[in-house]
Amino acid sequence: MVLRTAIAPVLWGSTYLVTTEFLPPSPMWIAVLRALPAGLLLLAIRPGMPSGPWLGRLFALGGLNIGVFFALLFVSATRLPGGVAATLGAAQVVVVLGLAALWLKEPVTLRKAAVAVAGIAGVSLLVLRGSQALDPIGVLAGLGTAVSLGAGLVLTRKWGAPPGMTALTATGWQLLGGSILLVPLAIATEGAPPSLDWVAVGGFVWLTLISTALAYVLFFSGLRRLSAGQVSLLGLASPLTATVLGWAALDQTLTGWQLAGAALVLGAVVVGQRPSRPNARSSDSDSSGEVHRFRTPERVV
């Protein structure tokens, strides 16, 4: 399950290469054309309508995991050096630790805290370049991406899965919910959609089908079975993959510090997948006796 879930951030790591090399310079429309077709495709494959409170929950999760996250990511990416934006985004592992402690009653252990710090340090070594003045709005947006994705991840874990709904359908609704926020933002900031040549169409095929539809289904499926902390640490594989692809495909160089950062990231991801020892009395229910689905991590396979 861990290896299957890890495919998602690896695929996300290809987004930078595809976007810079094949797509037009319209970040907000790229976000729309990434999320909306993917959501509609998943709902066409596995149609289903959420019932009761789940329609609102799925749209709220879509807003946090897709809509708000993509929008803030666009702001931070345009106002900050890419390495700074990636490092601020990596702070979501700390956000997840805190929110999981509050909302899921998952204790913050010394090992979890150390692994989170090591992971962020590894990303910093991997992607930061030089010393540059930082735009405060970009910094706030970068931190906002960490809060948005971290909150969405923990809420997804807390609420579990809609009864009788497959991961494909639930993911489709989240992508659709996020798109509802992104479309008006794209129109307001960039006007009409950009024209696309065949190279851009090929880039969007990869971005929509592989690094969005497939990746998010794998990601949310893994979140049903793994702890929030485990899944958040897997997300650190995204900047690692982006760096490796830049070295392999764009002839970028790797320094000794970057290699050390890569080792730190890999170490944090591996160590972070060791499940915490389950507590038989508290992992399945709270003080009121209410049973919580997906509270205790399953054995990693």
Helices and strands as residue ranges (DSSP letters): H 2-12, H 15-22, H 27-45, H 54-62, I 63-68, H 69-79, H 82-90, H 92-103, H 110-127, H 136-159, H 167-190, H 198-205, I 206-214, H 215-223, H 228-234, H 237-249, H 256-272
